[in-house]
Amino acid sequence: MSDPADDAPDPTDGDEVPDPTAEDAPTARDEVDADTDAARHEYDPDADHAFPDDRLNEVMARLTSDEAVVAYLEAQNVNPVDRKGYNDHGAKHVEIVRDRALRLYDLLKAGGVEFNGARQQGLDEADEPVIVALAATLHDIGHVVHRHDHPYYSIPLAADLLDDLLPSFYGVADRVRVKAEVLHAILCHHTEEQPLTLEAGVVRIADGLDMERGRSRVPYEEGGRGINTVSSQAIERVSLREGDETPVQVVIRMNNAAGVYQVDSLLKAKIDGSLLEDRIRTVAINTHSDGKDGNGSIVDRIEL
């Protein structure tokens, strides 16, 4: 489920990919054309990771096929999209958030970042990605109740699902602790709440990284022109890669200055207070900033 554009032949194969943050970097359009790390980074259980993944893979196999979880992911999209005309918050959004959360977690682990949530609960390192994946999957199920204040409705609903799921993998004490950390991460994807763990910070940021135009396709085609919908239509691609100065670099390709709202307002709010501000560098590039459509005078590049 990667971006179809990434299946095209890569003209830069064998060459070093330019750093979009370098002082002598090429034009914005050239930067994007050379971006070979722009896939959605779908989680691959067979790939090598910077963390122990056996337990995660076992949980994921059950999670993605659980009948109740699948039903919730479908039902939770009705209120935000069909009734409110808002951006997608269903199964596709959840899949993207979970994939990006695990990619972000993997890059941070590769960069030597030590996570605190599972560790402070006396759990194993192998439980860190389990917490991240479960929280990313269940963070929005409160939408079945209402779009407004949905993170708070997600807590009791997710708690019930976790009570059914976790006994297959944990004893009583450990499943209570895993459940506690998952619920904390779910609550703190809401910008009104303060993450106390890096696992929660990862989920919070990953939620903000689902911003491409595909997420708003339905409300946009049906006439929705709110700032969330219009600005996400301007975002073409989000890439997560290893950074030079930080463990993670986020590169965002946008084709219109309206995308600044997604980056400078929504994503920035997710990163602020995440406990990961100093470990992530974000660069947004306007690919139509050549002056031909008027965007060049507004914004060419922004960095967080």
Disulfide bonds with the S-S distance in Angstrom:
none
